[in-house]
Amino acid sequence: RIASPEIEQGRRVFMQHCHVCHPGGEGGLGPSLNDKPLPAFLIQSQVRLGLGVMPEFGEQQISAEEMDELTAYLMALRKFR
C-alpha cells in the first residue's frame, strides 16, 4: 500500500491530470507509466514539455510542489508492481 501524505497528494494530481490517458499507471490512450525506469528529472521534463500527442503541463496546471508529489507517486507506483 502506498501511504505518505506526499504520495497521496501525487495520486490526486495524477487522477486530475493523467489518469484519463494512463489509467492506474497502465496503458490506455497513452503508454503505461508504471514500468518505466525513468529518473525523476526525466519524468518531470516529459510532463512539462509533453511528447508526441501528450500535452505539456505548465506550472499553471501543475505547480512545482505538485510536480514533486506527482513524481513521487509515479516512482512509488513502479515499486508496487
RAJONOR-V941384 format. One record per residue. RES is the residue in one letter. PSI is psi in whole degrees, 0 to 359 (none if undefined). OMEGA is omega as a letter, one per 30 degrees, with the letter a starting at -180 (none if undefined). BURIAL is # if it has 16 or more other C-alpha atoms within 10 Angstrom, else .. Layout:
# RAJONOR-V941384
res:psi:omega:burial
RES:PSI:OMEGA:BURIAL
RES:PSI:OMEGA:BURIAL
This chain:
# RAJONOR-V941384
res:psi:omega:burial
R:138:l:.
I:119:a:.
A:99:l:.
S:150:l:.
P:319:a:.
E:315:a:#
I:324:l:#
E:318:l:#
Q:320:l:#
G:323:l:#
R:320:l:#
R:318:l:#
V:316:l:#
F:312:a:#
M:325:a:.
Q:320:a:.
H:336:a:.
C:331:a:#
H:323:a:#
V:326:a:.
C:339:a:#
H:65:a:#
P:119:l:#
G:18:a:#
G:356:l:#
E:172:l:.
G:147:l:.
G:241:l:.
L:329:l:.
G:172:a:#
P:166:l:.
S:149:l:.
L:337:a:#
N:4:l:#
D:18:a:.
K:120:a:.
P:41:a:.
L:143:l:.
P:162:a:.
A:316:a:.
F:328:l:.
L:323:l:.
I:311:a:#
Q:321:l:#
S:317:a:.
Q:320:l:.
V:316:a:#
R:318:a:#
L:342:a:.
G:173:l:.
L:128:a:.
G:236:l:.
V:352:l:.
M:129:l:.
P:160:l:.
E:149:l:.
F:102:l:#
G:178:a:.
E:345:l:.
Q:327:l:.
Q:317:a:.
I:111:a:#
S:168:l:.
A:318:l:.
E:316:l:.
E:325:l:#
M:317:l:#
D:319:l:#
E:317:l:#
L:316:l:#
T:316:l:#
A:319:l:#
Y:313:a:#
L:322:l:#
M:325:l:#
A:324:l:#
L:315:a:#
R:339:l:.
K:337:a:.
F:8:l:.
R:none:none:.
